[in-house]
Amino acid sequence: MLYGCPRRWDHRIALAAVLGLMLSPCARAQQRPLWEFGMGLGGAVFNDYRGATSSHGYPLPVPYFIYRGDLLRSDSSGVRGLFLQRRLVEFNVSVNAAPPVFNSPARAGMPSLYSSVEVGPALQWHLWAGDDRRLKVDLLTPVRDAITLSGPPHSIGWRFTPALNLDYRSAGIAAGWDFGLLAGPEYADRRYHEYYYQVTARYATGVRPAYDPSGGYSGAQLLVSASRRFPRYWIGAYLRHDWLQGAAFATSPLVQTHSYWSTGIGYVWMISASSRMVESDE
């Protein structure tokens, strides 16, 4: 495996991608511009990696880009290509990102880990929607290959993260706010678990024995989000909880906690929008 110190620019690319994906707004069913663009600031607190007790807070740029094309969209589901679109299912391209790991006490004396991006196919199953589409429930089934951003770039393994996704566009006193809830298990192959949780004999110590994880179950996640779009700006926040009990790597000496929280918040100023309007029901 190839490890090394990630470059500073790669840190910011991956972290901005993470925050942008977590804070992606929910669009409403109505006529909307073909594209909208904005830029803002935000902050996020991440554990160094899933299972670490050390964490870092990052001030980050928050890019806001919505595109509602026929074959490519960027919206609350992330950046995706619409290769198959039916009433009950869509076939998309799923994108995710992970921050680098550096200065983690549990990994003292071990190489830092690169930032990574994840890309792969995803089926999105539309399970249920209210008559007014204020409440929607989908099943997301993305399979992604994780690729480092430095080094040269190389694959570090595959991940499968099925999840139930609930979107609610509020009415009444909270009108204008969009709320989301996502929950599900995570799975990864052996190479991915090795990248984060393996301890080779070279880096073993008296309190950090050698360890070689297997592939399989990677724990579970629960994420809640809230956002609101105003005429000239947008605000959003998310809160995520991870459970690692029973994970294939749970006994790694690099795992210091089996339950933890992460959070982020962002503010975006709207810069420009297309004059062409299209129908959007997302």
C-alpha atoms as an extended CHARMM CRD file, in Angstrom:
* protein
*
       282  EXT
         1         1  MET       CA              0.0000000000        0.0000000000        0.0000000000  PROA      1               0.0000000000
         2         2  LEU       CA              1.1310000000        3.5570000000       -0.7000000000  PROA      2               0.0000000000
         3         3  TYR       CA              0.9850000000        6.0060000000        2.1640000000  PROA      3               0.0000000000
         4         4  GLY       CA              2.4370000000        9.4880000000        2.5440000000  PROA      4               0.0000000000
         5         5  CYS       CA              1.8750000000       13.0630000000        3.6890000000  PROA      5               0.0000000000
         6         6  PRO       CA             -1.0190000000       14.6600000000        1.7630000000  PROA      6               0.0000000000
         7         7  ARG       CA             -0.5360000000       18.1040000000        0.2970000000  PROA      7               0.0000000000
         8         8  ARG       CA             -2.2700000000       21.1110000000        1.8450000000  PROA      8               0.0000000000
         9         9  TRP       CA             -4.2890000000       21.8360000000       -1.3010000000  PROA      9               0.0000000000
        10        10  ASP       CA             -5.6360000000       18.2890000000       -1.3420000000  PROA      10              0.0000000000
        11        11  HSD       CA             -6.8220000000       18.7680000000        2.2620000000  PROA      11              0.0000000000
        12        12  ARG       CA             -8.9630000000       21.7170000000        1.2600000000  PROA      12              0.0000000000
        13        13  ILE       CA            -10.3730000000       20.0700000000       -1.8710000000  PROA      13              0.0000000000
        14        14  ALA       CA            -11.5200000000       16.9670000000       -0.0150000000  PROA      14              0.0000000000
        15        15  LEU       CA            -12.8450000000       18.8130000000        3.0350000000  PROA      15              0.0000000000
        16        16  ALA       CA            -14.7680000000       21.3400000000        0.9560000000  PROA      16              0.0000000000
        17        17  ALA       CA            -16.2580000000       18.4310000000       -0.9900000000  PROA      17              0.0000000000
        18        18  VAL       CA            -17.2800000000       16.6860000000        2.2290000000  PROA      18              0.0000000000
        19        19  LEU       CA            -18.9770000000       19.8040000000        3.6110000000  PROA      19              0.0000000000
        20        20  GLY       CA            -20.6310000000       20.6260000000        0.2950000000  PROA      20              0.0000000000
        21        21  LEU       CA            -22.1060000000       17.1170000000        0.0130000000  PROA      21              0.0000000000
        22        22  MET       CA            -23.3240000000       17.0730000000        3.6140000000  PROA      22              0.0000000000
        23        23  LEU       CA            -24.9670000000       20.4910000000        3.2810000000  PROA      23              0.0000000000
        24        24  SER       CA            -26.5030000000       19.9710000000       -0.1600000000  PROA      24              0.0000000000
        25        25  PRO       CA            -29.9110000000       21.6810000000       -0.2010000000  PROA      25              0.0000000000
        26        26  CYS       CA            -33.2350000000       20.0540000000       -1.0500000000  PROA      26              0.0000000000
        27        27  ALA       CA            -34.8920000000       21.4960000000       -4.1350000000  PROA      27              0.0000000000
        28        28  ARG       CA            -38.6500000000       22.1320000000       -4.3860000000  PROA      28              0.0000000000
        29        29  ALA       CA            -41.1930000000       21.0410000000       -6.9860000000  PROA      29              0.0000000000
        30        30  GLN       CA            -41.6390000000       24.1320000000       -9.1570000000  PROA      30              0.0000000000
        31        31  GLN       CA            -40.1410000000       26.1060000000      -12.0210000000  PROA      31              0.0000000000
        32        32  ARG       CA            -36.4780000000       26.7960000000      -11.2170000000  PROA      32              0.0000000000
        33        33  PRO       CA            -33.3900000000       28.0620000000      -13.0650000000  PROA      33              0.0000000000
        34        34  LEU       CA            -31.4820000000       25.4970000000      -15.1220000000  PROA      34              0.0000000000
        35        35  TRP       CA            -28.4440000000       26.2990000000      -12.9920000000  PROA      35              0.0000000000
        36        36  GLU       CA            -27.6260000000       28.3220000000       -9.8890000000  PROA      36              0.0000000000
        37        37  PHE       CA            -24.2130000000       29.2520000000       -8.5370000000  PROA      37              0.0000000000
        38        38  GLY       CA            -23.0550000000       30.6370000000       -5.2020000000  PROA      38              0.0000000000
        39        39  MET       CA            -20.0850000000       30.6590000000       -2.8680000000  PROA      39              0.0000000000
        40        40  GLY       CA            -19.8050000000       30.9760000000        0.8720000000  PROA      40              0.0000000000
        41        41  LEU       CA            -18.0780000000       29.9640000000        4.0760000000  PROA      41              0.0000000000
        42        42  GLY       CA            -18.6260000000       27.1730000000        6.5150000000  PROA      42              0.0000000000
        43        43  GLY       CA            -17.0690000000       25.1020000000        9.2310000000  PROA      43              0.0000000000
        44        44  ALA       CA            -16.9360000000       21.3920000000       10.0060000000  PROA      44              0.0000000000
        45        45  VAL       CA            -15.6600000000       19.1920000000       12.8030000000  PROA      45              0.0000000000
        46        46  PHE       CA            -14.5090000000       15.7140000000       11.7430000000  PROA      46              0.0000000000
        47        47  ASN       CA            -12.9860000000       12.8570000000       13.6670000000  PROA      47              0.0000000000
        48        48  ASP       CA             -9.6180000000       12.1270000000       12.0780000000  PROA      48              0.0000000000
        49        49  TYR       CA            -11.1230000000        8.8870000000       10.7870000000  PROA      49              0.0000000000
        50        50  ARG       CA            -14.0660000000        6.6950000000       11.7560000000  PROA      50              0.0000000000
        51        51  GLY       CA            -13.1980000000        5.3350000000       15.2000000000  PROA      51              0.0000000000
        52        52  ALA       CA            -10.6520000000        7.9890000000       16.1810000000  PROA      52              0.0000000000
        53        53  THR       CA            -11.1410000000       10.0670000000       19.3310000000  PROA      53              0.0000000000
        54        54  SER       CA             -9.0230000000       12.9040000000       17.9360000000  PROA      54              0.0000000000
        55        55  SER       CA            -10.7360000000       15.4230000000       15.6700000000  PROA      55              0.0000000000
        56        56  HSD       CA            -10.0650000000       18.6210000000       13.7470000000  PROA      56              0.0000000000
        57        57  GLY       CA            -12.1920000000       21.6680000000       13.0290000000  PROA      57              0.0000000000
        58        58  TYR       CA            -11.8570000000       23.2790000000        9.6150000000  PROA      58              0.0000000000
        59        59  PRO       CA            -12.9830000000       26.6550000000        8.2440000000  PROA      59              0.0000000000
        60        60  LEU       CA            -13.8860000000       25.8810000000        4.6450000000  PROA      60              0.0000000000
        61        61  PRO       CA            -15.1980000000       27.3980000000        1.4390000000  PROA      61              0.0000000000
        62        62  VAL       CA            -18.7070000000       26.1510000000        0.6490000000  PROA      62              0.0000000000
        63        63  PRO       CA            -19.4080000000       25.8500000000       -3.0910000000  PROA      63              0.0000000000
        64        64  TYR       CA            -23.0830000000       25.9180000000       -4.0960000000  PROA      64              0.0000000000
        65        65  PHE       CA            -23.8930000000       24.6560000000       -7.5680000000  PROA      65              0.0000000000
        66        66  ILE       CA            -27.2680000000       23.3440000000       -8.7280000000  PROA      66              0.0000000000
        67        67  TYR       CA            -27.7000000000       22.0280000000      -12.2640000000  PROA      67              0.0000000000
        68        68  ARG       CA            -31.0160000000       20.5790000000      -13.4510000000  PROA      68              0.0000000000
        69        69  GLY       CA            -30.1390000000       19.1260000000      -16.8390000000  PROA      69              0.0000000000
        70        70  ASP       CA            -31.7060000000       16.1180000000      -18.5380000000  PROA      70              0.0000000000
        71        71  LEU       CA            -28.6010000000       13.8940000000      -18.2410000000  PROA      71              0.0000000000
        72        72  LEU       CA            -26.5440000000       15.5900000000      -15.5120000000  PROA      72              0.0000000000
        73        73  ARG       CA            -27.7160000000       17.0520000000      -12.2100000000  PROA      73              0.0000000000
        74        74  SER       CA            -26.1260000000       18.5250000000       -9.1330000000  PROA      74              0.0000000000
        75        75  ASP       CA            -28.6100000000       18.7650000000       -6.2650000000  PROA      75              0.0000000000
        76        76  SER       CA            -29.4620000000       17.3440000000       -2.8280000000  PROA      76              0.0000000000
        77        77  SER       CA            -28.3270000000       13.8960000000       -4.0120000000  PROA      77              0.0000000000
        78        78  GLY       CA            -24.8760000000       15.1570000000       -5.0010000000  PROA      78              0.0000000000
        79        79  VAL       CA            -23.3600000000       15.2770000000       -8.4850000000  PROA      79              0.0000000000
        80        80  ARG       CA            -24.9480000000       12.6190000000      -10.6700000000  PROA      80              0.0000000000
        81        81  GLY       CA            -25.5150000000       11.5210000000      -14.2350000000  PROA      81              0.0000000000
        82        82  LEU       CA            -29.0620000000       10.3930000000      -15.0400000000  PROA      82              0.0000000000
        83        83  PHE       CA            -28.5140000000        7.3750000000      -17.2770000000  PROA      83              0.0000000000
        84        84  LEU       CA            -31.8180000000        5.7440000000      -16.3130000000  PROA      84              0.0000000000
        85        85  GLN       CA            -34.7790000000        7.6730000000      -14.9670000000  PROA      85              0.0000000000
        86        86  ARG       CA            -38.0660000000        5.9440000000      -14.1880000000  PROA      86              0.0000000000
        87        87  ARG       CA            -40.9420000000        6.5830000000      -11.8250000000  PROA      87              0.0000000000
        88        88  LEU       CA            -39.6120000000        4.0640000000       -9.2840000000  PROA      88              0.0000000000
        89        89  VAL       CA            -35.8430000000        4.0090000000       -9.8540000000  PROA      89              0.0000000000
        90        90  GLU       CA            -32.9370000000        6.1220000000      -11.1320000000  PROA      90              0.0000000000
        91        91  PHE       CA            -29.4510000000        4.9850000000      -12.1100000000  PROA      91              0.0000000000
        92        92  ASN       CA            -26.9520000000        7.6840000000      -11.1060000000  PROA      92              0.0000000000
        93        93  VAL       CA            -23.2650000000        8.3430000000      -10.6070000000  PROA      93              0.0000000000
        94        94  SER       CA            -22.5020000000        8.8140000000       -6.8930000000  PROA      94              0.0000000000
        95        95  VAL       CA            -19.6270000000       10.9580000000       -5.5930000000  PROA      95              0.0000000000
        96        96  ASN       CA            -18.2590000000       11.3070000000       -2.0480000000  PROA      96              0.0000000000
        97        97  ALA       CA            -15.0290000000       12.4270000000       -0.3900000000  PROA      97              0.0000000000
        98        98  ALA       CA            -12.9770000000       11.7840000000        2.7470000000  PROA      98              0.0000000000
        99        99  PRO       CA            -10.5190000000       14.1270000000        4.5010000000  PROA      99              0.0000000000
       100       100  PRO       CA             -6.8520000000       13.2730000000        5.0890000000  PROA      100             0.0000000000
       101       101  VAL       CA             -5.5360000000       11.7820000000        8.3350000000  PROA      101             0.0000000000
       102       102  PHE       CA             -2.5750000000       13.5670000000        9.8910000000  PROA      102             0.0000000000
       103       103  ASN       CA             -1.3300000000       14.2670000000       13.4310000000  PROA      103             0.0000000000
       104       104  SER       CA             -3.5740000000       11.5500000000       14.8750000000  PROA      104             0.0000000000
       105       105  PRO       CA             -2.2720000000       10.3750000000       18.2870000000  PROA      105             0.0000000000
       106       106  ALA       CA             -3.4080000000        6.7860000000       17.7040000000  PROA      106             0.0000000000
       107       107  ARG       CA             -1.2660000000        6.7040000000       14.5510000000  PROA      107             0.0000000000
       108       108  ALA       CA              1.8280000000        8.3110000000       16.1210000000  PROA      108             0.0000000000
       109       109  GLY       CA              4.8780000000        7.1950000000       14.1650000000  PROA      109             0.0000000000
       110       110  MET       CA              2.7570000000        5.9320000000       11.2650000000  PROA      110             0.0000000000
       111       111  PRO       CA              2.5020000000        7.6890000000        7.8720000000  PROA      111             0.0000000000
       112       112  SER       CA             -0.2860000000       10.1740000000        7.2780000000  PROA      112             0.0000000000
       113       113  LEU       CA             -3.0880000000        9.1450000000        4.9370000000  PROA      113             0.0000000000
       114       114  TYR       CA             -4.1410000000       10.9010000000        1.7640000000  PROA      114             0.0000000000
       115       115  SER       CA             -7.4350000000       12.6520000000        1.0920000000  PROA      115             0.0000000000
       116       116  SER       CA             -9.6730000000       10.5590000000       -1.1410000000  PROA      116             0.0000000000
       117       117  VAL       CA            -12.6240000000       10.8780000000       -3.4710000000  PROA      117             0.0000000000
       118       118  GLU       CA            -15.1690000000        8.1210000000       -4.0900000000  PROA      118             0.0000000000
       119       119  VAL       CA            -16.9470000000        7.5960000000       -7.4110000000  PROA      119             0.0000000000
       120       120  GLY       CA            -19.2840000000        4.8400000000       -8.5340000000  PROA      120             0.0000000000
       121       121  PRO       CA            -22.7640000000        3.8030000000       -9.7110000000  PROA      121             0.0000000000
       122       122  ALA       CA            -25.8850000000        4.1570000000       -7.5570000000  PROA      122             0.0000000000
       123       123  LEU       CA            -29.4780000000        3.0270000000       -7.8480000000  PROA      123             0.0000000000
       124       124  GLN       CA            -31.9390000000        5.3900000000       -6.1590000000  PROA      124             0.0000000000
       125       125  TRP       CA            -35.2630000000        3.6800000000       -5.4320000000  PROA      125             0.0000000000
       126       126  HSD       CA            -38.2540000000        6.0100000000       -4.9430000000  PROA      126             0.0000000000
       127       127  LEU       CA            -40.1620000000        4.1750000000       -2.2160000000  PROA      127             0.0000000000
       128       128  TRP       CA            -42.8470000000        6.7180000000       -1.3560000000  PROA      128             0.0000000000
       129       129  ALA       CA            -43.8660000000       10.3520000000       -1.7750000000  PROA      129             0.0000000000
       130       130  GLY       CA            -46.8110000000       12.3530000000       -0.4650000000  PROA      130             0.0000000000
       131       131  ASP       CA            -49.3410000000       13.7800000000       -2.8660000000  PROA      131             0.0000000000
       132       132  ASP       CA            -47.8130000000       17.2410000000       -2.4930000000  PROA      132             0.0000000000
       133       133  ARG       CA            -44.2740000000       15.7660000000       -2.4790000000  PROA      133             0.0000000000
       134       134  ARG       CA            -43.4040000000       17.5700000000        0.7330000000  PROA      134             0.0000000000
       135       135  LEU       CA            -42.3330000000       14.2270000000        2.1930000000  PROA      135             0.0000000000
       136       136  LYS       CA            -40.2980000000       11.7040000000        0.1940000000  PROA      136             0.0000000000
       137       137  VAL       CA            -38.6070000000        8.4190000000        1.1180000000  PROA      137             0.0000000000
       138       138  ASP       CA            -35.8910000000        6.8940000000       -1.0860000000  PROA      138             0.0000000000
       139       139  LEU       CA            -33.5440000000        3.9270000000       -0.8220000000  PROA      139             0.0000000000
       140       140  LEU       CA            -29.9970000000        4.8080000000       -1.9310000000  PROA      140             0.0000000000
       141       141  THR       CA            -27.6350000000        2.0000000000       -2.9960000000  PROA      141             0.0000000000
       142       142  PRO       CA            -24.2670000000        3.5220000000       -4.0320000000  PROA      142             0.0000000000
       143       143  VAL       CA            -21.1620000000        1.4370000000       -4.7230000000  PROA      143             0.0000000000
       144       144  ARG       CA            -18.0380000000        3.5960000000       -4.9270000000  PROA      144             0.0000000000
       145       145  ASP       CA            -14.3210000000        3.1480000000       -5.5580000000  PROA      145             0.0000000000
       146       146  ALA       CA            -12.1720000000        5.2660000000       -3.2000000000  PROA      146             0.0000000000
       147       147  ILE       CA             -9.2060000000        6.9520000000       -4.9170000000  PROA      147             0.0000000000
       148       148  THR       CA             -6.4720000000        9.0030000000       -3.2300000000  PROA      148             0.0000000000
       149       149  LEU       CA             -5.8560000000       12.5690000000       -4.4120000000  PROA      149             0.0000000000
       150       150  SER       CA             -2.0730000000       12.4890000000       -4.0910000000  PROA      150             0.0000000000
       151       151  GLY       CA              0.7440000000       10.3380000000       -4.6700000000  PROA      151             0.0000000000
       152       152  PRO       CA              0.1140000000        9.3100000000       -7.5440000000  PROA      152             0.0000000000
       153       153  PRO       CA             -3.6560000000        8.6820000000       -7.2270000000  PROA      153             0.0000000000
       154       154  HSD       CA             -4.5450000000        5.0350000000       -6.6710000000  PROA      154             0.0000000000
       155       155  SER       CA             -7.5340000000        2.9680000000       -5.5610000000  PROA      155             0.0000000000
       156       156  ILE       CA             -7.7180000000        2.0890000000       -1.8600000000  PROA      156             0.0000000000
       157       157  GLY       CA            -10.8340000000       -0.1000000000       -2.0620000000  PROA      157             0.0000000000
       158       158  TRP       CA            -14.5810000000       -0.2490000000       -2.6370000000  PROA      158             0.0000000000
       159       159  ARG       CA            -17.4470000000        0.8690000000       -0.4000000000  PROA      159             0.0000000000
       160       160  PHE       CA            -21.1700000000        0.0280000000       -0.3690000000  PROA      160             0.0000000000
       161       161  THR       CA            -23.3420000000        2.3900000000        1.6980000000  PROA      161             0.0000000000
       162       162  PRO       CA            -27.0690000000        1.6290000000        1.3410000000  PROA      162             0.0000000000
       163       163  ALA       CA            -29.3140000000        4.0640000000        3.1860000000  PROA      163             0.0000000000
       164       164  LEU       CA            -32.8920000000        5.1580000000        3.6480000000  PROA      164             0.0000000000
       165       165  ASN       CA            -33.1950000000        8.8490000000        2.8230000000  PROA      165             0.0000000000
       166       166  LEU       CA            -36.1250000000       10.9970000000        3.9880000000  PROA      166             0.0000000000
       167       167  ASP       CA            -36.6380000000       14.5600000000        2.7130000000  PROA      167             0.0000000000
       168       168  TYR       CA            -39.2700000000       16.8630000000        4.2000000000  PROA      168             0.0000000000
       169       169  ARG       CA            -40.1960000000       20.3370000000        2.9470000000  PROA      169             0.0000000000
       170       170  SER       CA            -41.8630000000       21.9970000000        5.8920000000  PROA      170             0.0000000000
       171       171  ALA       CA            -45.0750000000       24.0300000000        5.9400000000  PROA      171             0.0000000000
       172       172  GLY       CA            -46.8100000000       26.2670000000        8.4580000000  PROA      172             0.0000000000
       173       173  ILE       CA            -44.6540000000       28.0950000000       10.9710000000  PROA      173             0.0000000000
       174       174  ALA       CA            -41.4590000000       26.4890000000        9.6040000000  PROA      174             0.0000000000
       175       175  ALA       CA            -42.3280000000       27.0750000000        5.9290000000  PROA      175             0.0000000000
       176       176  GLY       CA            -39.2600000000       27.4680000000        3.7610000000  PROA      176             0.0000000000
       177       177  TRP       CA            -37.0880000000       25.0300000000        5.6920000000  PROA      177             0.0000000000
       178       178  ASP       CA            -35.9920000000       21.7010000000        4.2170000000  PROA      178             0.0000000000
       179       179  PHE       CA            -35.1020000000       18.8160000000        6.5380000000  PROA      179             0.0000000000
       180       180  GLY       CA            -33.3650000000       15.5690000000        5.7020000000  PROA      180             0.0000000000
       181       181  LEU       CA            -32.6630000000       12.3030000000        7.4900000000  PROA      181             0.0000000000
       182       182  LEU       CA            -30.3910000000        9.5510000000        6.1780000000  PROA      182             0.0000000000
       183       183  ALA       CA            -29.6010000000        6.2540000000        7.9290000000  PROA      183             0.0000000000
       184       184  GLY       CA            -28.0310000000        2.9480000000        6.9650000000  PROA      184             0.0000000000
       185       185  PRO       CA            -25.1870000000        0.4470000000        7.3080000000  PROA      185             0.0000000000
       186       186  GLU       CA            -21.8180000000        0.7160000000        5.5810000000  PROA      186             0.0000000000
       187       187  TYR       CA            -19.6560000000       -1.9980000000        4.0120000000  PROA      187             0.0000000000
       188       188  ALA       CA            -16.1760000000       -2.0020000000        2.5010000000  PROA      188             0.0000000000
       189       189  ASP       CA            -13.6930000000       -4.4760000000        1.0780000000  PROA      189             0.0000000000
       190       190  ARG       CA            -10.5230000000       -5.5880000000        2.8310000000  PROA      190             0.0000000000
       191       191  ARG       CA             -8.2540000000       -3.0760000000        1.0460000000  PROA      191             0.0000000000
       192       192  TYR       CA            -10.2930000000       -0.1210000000        2.2720000000  PROA      192             0.0000000000
       193       193  HSD       CA            -10.2700000000       -1.3330000000        5.8710000000  PROA      193             0.0000000000
       194       194  GLU       CA             -6.5290000000       -2.0020000000        5.6470000000  PROA      194             0.0000000000
       195       195  TYR       CA             -5.8820000000        1.5620000000        4.4890000000  PROA      195             0.0000000000
       196       196  TYR       CA             -7.3330000000        3.0170000000        7.6930000000  PROA      196             0.0000000000
       197       197  TYR       CA             -7.0560000000        0.2650000000       10.3280000000  PROA      197             0.0000000000
       198       198  GLN       CA             -4.1400000000       -2.0310000000        9.4950000000  PROA      198             0.0000000000
       199       199  VAL       CA             -1.0630000000       -1.9740000000       11.7410000000  PROA      199             0.0000000000
       200       200  THR       CA              1.8940000000       -3.7100000000       10.1120000000  PROA      200             0.0000000000
       201       201  ALA       CA              4.6970000000       -5.2640000000       12.1690000000  PROA      201             0.0000000000
       202       202  ARG       CA              6.9060000000       -2.2730000000       11.2860000000  PROA      202             0.0000000000
       203       203  TYR       CA              4.6080000000        0.1280000000       13.1720000000  PROA      203             0.0000000000
       204       204  ALA       CA              3.5490000000       -2.1770000000       16.0120000000  PROA      204             0.0000000000
       205       205  THR       CA              4.3730000000       -1.0860000000       19.5910000000  PROA      205             0.0000000000
       206       206  GLY       CA              3.7020000000       -2.3700000000       23.0840000000  PROA      206             0.0000000000
       207       207  VAL       CA              0.3050000000       -0.6140000000       23.1360000000  PROA      207             0.0000000000
       208       208  ARG       CA             -0.4140000000       -0.9050000000       19.4030000000  PROA      208             0.0000000000
       209       209  PRO       CA             -0.0900000000       -4.5470000000       18.3190000000  PROA      209             0.0000000000
       210       210  ALA       CA              0.0350000000       -5.6180000000       14.6830000000  PROA      210             0.0000000000
       211       211  TYR       CA             -3.4480000000       -5.9230000000       13.2010000000  PROA      211             0.0000000000
       212       212  ASP       CA             -4.8610000000       -7.0100000000        9.8490000000  PROA      212             0.0000000000
       213       213  PRO       CA             -8.6130000000       -6.3260000000        9.3140000000  PROA      213             0.0000000000
       214       214  SER       CA            -10.9660000000       -8.2060000000        7.0550000000  PROA      214             0.0000000000
       215       215  GLY       CA            -13.5550000000       -6.7560000000        4.7170000000  PROA      215             0.0000000000
       216       216  GLY       CA            -17.2730000000       -6.5820000000        5.4360000000  PROA      216             0.0000000000
       217       217  TYR       CA            -19.4690000000       -4.5550000000        7.7750000000  PROA      217             0.0000000000
       218       218  SER       CA            -18.1380000000       -1.0430000000        8.5060000000  PROA      218             0.0000000000
       219       219  GLY       CA            -20.6930000000        0.1920000000       11.0390000000  PROA      219             0.0000000000
       220       220  ALA       CA            -23.7180000000        2.4380000000       10.5370000000  PROA      220             0.0000000000
       221       221  GLN       CA            -24.4900000000        6.1230000000       10.1370000000  PROA      221             0.0000000000
       222       222  LEU       CA            -27.3220000000        8.5260000000       10.9260000000  PROA      222             0.0000000000
       223       223  LEU       CA            -27.3140000000       12.0070000000        9.4180000000  PROA      223             0.0000000000
       224       224  VAL       CA            -29.8310000000       14.8260000000        9.9110000000  PROA      224             0.0000000000
       225       225  SER       CA            -29.7250000000       18.1180000000        8.0200000000  PROA      225             0.0000000000
       226       226  ALA       CA            -31.6140000000       21.3930000000        7.7760000000  PROA      226             0.0000000000
       227       227  SER       CA            -31.3800000000       24.1270000000        5.1600000000  PROA      227             0.0000000000
       228       228  ARG       CA            -33.2300000000       27.1540000000        3.8710000000  PROA      228             0.0000000000
       229       229  ARG       CA            -32.9160000000       29.0820000000        0.6430000000  PROA      229             0.0000000000
       230       230  PHE       CA            -33.5450000000       32.8210000000        0.7320000000  PROA      230             0.0000000000
       231       231  PRO       CA            -33.6430000000       35.0230000000       -2.3980000000  PROA      231             0.0000000000
       232       232  ARG       CA            -29.9690000000       36.0620000000       -2.1030000000  PROA      232             0.0000000000
       233       233  TYR       CA            -28.4220000000       33.5390000000        0.2590000000  PROA      233             0.0000000000
       234       234  TRP       CA            -28.6720000000       30.0040000000        1.6290000000  PROA      234             0.0000000000
       235       235  ILE       CA            -27.9150000000       28.5020000000        5.0440000000  PROA      235             0.0000000000
       236       236  GLY       CA            -27.5720000000       24.8830000000        6.1060000000  PROA      236             0.0000000000
       237       237  ALA       CA            -26.2890000000       22.5960000000        8.8360000000  PROA      237             0.0000000000
       238       238  TYR       CA            -25.8950000000       18.8890000000        9.4590000000  PROA      238             0.0000000000
       239       239  LEU       CA            -25.2770000000       16.5320000000       12.3770000000  PROA      239             0.0000000000
       240       240  ARG       CA            -23.9960000000       12.9800000000       11.8890000000  PROA      240             0.0000000000
       241       241  HSD       CA            -23.5840000000       10.0380000000       14.2650000000  PROA      241             0.0000000000
       242       242  ASP       CA            -21.5540000000        6.8880000000       13.5660000000  PROA      242             0.0000000000
       243       243  TRP       CA            -21.7630000000        3.4970000000       15.2780000000  PROA      243             0.0000000000
       244       244  LEU       CA            -18.8960000000        1.0210000000       14.8280000000  PROA      244             0.0000000000
       245       245  GLN       CA            -20.0140000000       -1.8160000000       17.1200000000  PROA      245             0.0000000000
       246       246  GLY       CA            -19.6070000000       -5.1130000000       15.2740000000  PROA      246             0.0000000000
       247       247  ALA       CA            -17.5530000000       -3.6110000000       12.4320000000  PROA      247             0.0000000000
       248       248  ALA       CA            -14.9650000000       -5.8760000000       10.7840000000  PROA      248             0.0000000000
       249       249  PHE       CA            -12.2000000000       -3.5680000000       12.0830000000  PROA      249             0.0000000000
       250       250  ALA       CA            -13.7180000000       -2.8740000000       15.5320000000  PROA      250             0.0000000000
       251       251  THR       CA            -10.8540000000       -4.6370000000       17.3580000000  PROA      251             0.0000000000
       252       252  SER       CA             -8.1120000000       -2.6490000000       15.6000000000  PROA      252             0.0000000000
       253       253  PRO       CA             -5.8460000000       -0.7870000000       18.0620000000  PROA      253             0.0000000000
       254       254  LEU       CA             -6.4680000000        2.3010000000       15.9070000000  PROA      254             0.0000000000
       255       255  VAL       CA            -10.1790000000        2.2500000000       16.8460000000  PROA      255             0.0000000000
       256       256  GLN       CA            -10.5730000000        4.2610000000       20.0660000000  PROA      256             0.0000000000
       257       257  THR       CA            -14.3360000000        4.7750000000       20.0990000000  PROA      257             0.0000000000
       258       258  HSD       CA            -17.3120000000        2.8980000000       18.6870000000  PROA      258             0.0000000000
       259       259  SER       CA            -19.7090000000        5.8710000000       18.7730000000  PROA      259             0.0000000000
       260       260  TYR       CA            -19.1410000000        9.5240000000       17.8860000000  PROA      260             0.0000000000
       261       261  TRP       CA            -20.6550000000       12.7230000000       16.4150000000  PROA      261             0.0000000000
       262       262  SER       CA            -19.5700000000       15.1320000000       13.6700000000  PROA      262             0.0000000000
       263       263  THR       CA            -21.1770000000       18.3740000000       12.5070000000  PROA      263             0.0000000000
       264       264  GLY       CA            -20.9520000000       21.2200000000       10.0310000000  PROA      264             0.0000000000
       265       265  ILE       CA            -22.6170000000       24.5060000000        9.0640000000  PROA      265             0.0000000000
       266       266  GLY       CA            -22.4940000000       26.7000000000        5.9860000000  PROA      266             0.0000000000
       267       267  TYR       CA            -23.6020000000       30.0670000000        4.5900000000  PROA      267             0.0000000000
       268       268  VAL       CA            -23.7570000000       30.7680000000        0.8450000000  PROA      268             0.0000000000
       269       269  TRP       CA            -24.2580000000       34.0190000000       -1.0340000000  PROA      269             0.0000000000
       270       270  MET       CA            -26.0290000000       33.4940000000       -4.3730000000  PROA      270             0.0000000000
       271       271  ILE       CA            -23.9160000000       34.9150000000       -7.2010000000  PROA      271             0.0000000000
       272       272  SER       CA            -25.6970000000       34.0260000000      -10.4510000000  PROA      272             0.0000000000
       273       273  ALA       CA            -28.4810000000       31.9250000000      -11.9810000000  PROA      273             0.0000000000
       274       274  SER       CA            -29.6200000000       30.8700000000      -15.4350000000  PROA      274             0.0000000000
       275       275  SER       CA            -32.4330000000       32.8070000000      -17.0880000000  PROA      275             0.0000000000
       276       276  ARG       CA            -33.7660000000       29.5220000000      -18.4870000000  PROA      276             0.0000000000
       277       277  MET       CA            -36.3780000000       27.9160000000      -16.2330000000  PROA      277             0.0000000000
       278       278  VAL       CA            -37.0150000000       24.1640000000      -16.0100000000  PROA      278             0.0000000000
       279       279  GLU       CA            -39.4270000000       21.9670000000      -14.0920000000  PROA      279             0.0000000000
       280       280  SER       CA            -37.8700000000       20.4820000000      -10.9550000000  PROA      280             0.0000000000
       281       281  ASP       CA            -39.6790000000       17.9710000000       -8.7490000000  PROA      281             0.0000000000
       282       282  GLU       CA            -36.7800000000       17.1400000000       -6.3960000000  PROA      282             0.0000000000
